[in-house]
Amino acid sequence: MRGTIPALGGFTGLTQEFIMGSTADKASGIANKAAGNVKEGVGKAVGSEQMQAEGKAQQMKGEAQKAMGDAKDKVKDIADKANDAVQKKL
């Protein structure tokens, strides 16, 4: 489902999937970061450099996912503010 943003000339690029995906991205990011932390710890405990590296990589993936969710929230906030400003002028 697409909504329009009058301030952007009826721009319809923000989909419900995009907006609702921010929560899923943040949740996945937190989960990956936690799992990666555990994997890195287990790797240290058993002396596996590969497992430690995989854990660090998973943590970085989690950080990136969370950042994507935060960015989607910011885009939505900006679009909402632009829409509100246009509605006030109408």
C-alpha positions in Angstrom: 0.0 0.0 0.0 1.4 3.4 -1.0 0.5 6.7 0.6 1.1 10.0 -1.0 3.1 12.9 0.3 1.5 16.1 -1.0 4.6 18.2 0.0 6.6 16.2 -2.5 4.2 16.6 -5.3 2.2 13.5 -4.5 5.4 11.4 -4.1 4.3 7.8 -3.5 7.7 6.2 -2.8 7.1 5.3 0.9 5.3 2.1 1.1 3.7 0.5 4.2 6.4 -2.2 3.9 9.1 0.4 4.1 7.7 2.1 7.1 6.7 -1.0 9.0 10.1 -2.6 8.1 11.9 -0.3 10.5 10.8 -2.2 13.5 11.7 -5.6 12.0 15.1 -4.2 11.0 15.8 -3.0 14.5 14.6 -6.2 16.1 16.7 -8.3 13.7 19.7 -6.1 14.3 19.4 -6.5 18.1 19.1 -10.2 17.8 22.0 -10.6 15.4 24.2 -8.4 17.6 23.4 -10.5 20.7 23.9 -13.8 18.8 27.2 -12.6 17.5 28.3 -11.6 20.9 27.5 -15.0 22.2 29.3 -16.7 19.3 32.3 -14.5 19.8 32.4 -15.4 23.5 32.1 -19.1 22.8 34.9 -18.8 20.2 37.1 -17.2 22.8 36.3 -19.9 25.3 37.1 -22.8 22.9 40.0 -21.1 21.2 38.4 -20.9 17.8 39.5 -17.8 15.9 37.1 -18.6 13.1 34.1 -18.6 15.5 35.3 -15.4 17.0 35.5 -13.8 13.6 32.0 -15.1 12.7 30.7 -13.6 15.9 32.2 -10.2 15.2 30.8 -10.3 11.7 27.3 -11.1 12.9 27.6 -8.3 15.4 28.5 -5.9 12.6 25.5 -7.2 10.6 23.3 -6.5 13.5 24.6 -3.0 13.9 23.9 -2.3 10.2 20.4 -3.7 10.4 19.6 -1.5 13.4 21.0 1.5 11.6 18.8 0.8 8.6 15.8 0.6 10.9 16.7 3.9 12.5 17.2 5.5 9.1 13.8 4.3 7.9 12.3 5.9 11.0 14.0 9.2 10.2 12.8 9.2 6.6 9.2 8.5 7.8 9.5 11.4 10.4 10.7 13.8 7.7 7.9 12.8 5.3 5.3 13.1 8.1 6.6 16.6 9.0 6.5 17.7 5.3 3.0 16.4 4.9 1.8 18.2 8.1 3.4 21.4 6.9 1.6 21.2 3.6 -1.7 20.3 5.2 -1.5 23.4 7.5 -1.0 25.6 4.4 -4.0 24.2 2.7 
